[in-house]
Amino acid sequence: MVITSAFTYVATREALKVLSPQDLTPVRFLMSAGIVGTFLLIRRQRLAMTRADVPRMLLTGLLGYAGYGFLLNLGQATVPAGTTSLLLNISPVFAFMLSYLVLRERTTGLGYIGIVTAVLGVAVITLGDSSAVGFNGDAMYIVTAALVLSVFLIVQQPLFKRIPPVEVVFWGSVTGGVATLPTATFTADPNEFTPMFWTALLVLAGVCTAVAYAFWNISLARTSVAEGGALLYVVPVLSLLLGWVLLGEVPTVASLVGGAAALTGVVLLSRATPPASQMSELRPVP
């Protein structure tokens, strides 16, 4: 899951050289739906979703596929792949803030230090070297995507009691693709569809969506949001290296320092907060 997720931001940056964010989002998820749907047909797997699951599944698709994917594409129009991954990794901080406001969840002093450290890290990244990131709306799209991601993971979790993880990817991809289709203009020049573009698009839809989301869901179904999410701490390291090697995006001092602070803050908060398996708001409920 970690390896397949790390390619997401590099493949997105390459695909955005040809397609607009509005075009890439539905293309990515509809291609993923086709791939996962074909897999389910080959396995002759019966669909388990019932009418009662439709509202939560629609919300899951709108948040974790349509919303998250669209915001990610808008942000990556200028934000480097590695920096994007660093910014997205603050989603556990948003998850705790939501539980703090809605469910009065609390943490220890160490946890609050972690929150402050993570926020300062994001500030360093977004206010850092203007030649790389700078403070602009694109960076804030990524931060907003992290917020949407945190809500999505909590909303999605109860589905795994009744629906296989891979089927959740199928319905989520269908919802995400169809929901964002009206925003597409499809004005790209076919002459720009180079082998590099097709490779990036296939990796994004097949590896980073169909496969990565499936592994991610399987891990969440067997553990929890907080415990499974800890694995994602490795993703920014791989994304920084891939962006450097494949796209020539050399990490700036601001992204490295801010990213290290953000990750440190998330780790401190995770250590100070009970695992999701012990938190009522993250237990699977009907």
Secondary structure, 3 states (H helix, E strand, C coil): CHHHHHHHHHHHHHHCCCCCHHHHHHHHHHHHHHHHHHHHHHHCCCCCCCHHHHHHHHHHHHHHHHHHHHHHHHHCCCCCHHHHHHHHCCHHHHHHHHHHHHHCCCCCHHHHHHHHHHHHHHHHHHCCCCCCCCCCHHHHHHHHHHHHHHHHHHHHHHHHHCCCHHHHHHHHHHHHHHHHHHHCCCCCCHHHCCHHHHHHHHHHHHHHHHHHHHHHHHHHHHCCHHHHHHHHHHHHHHHHHHHHHHHCCCCCHHHHHHHHHHHHHHHHHHHHCCCHHHCHHHCCCC
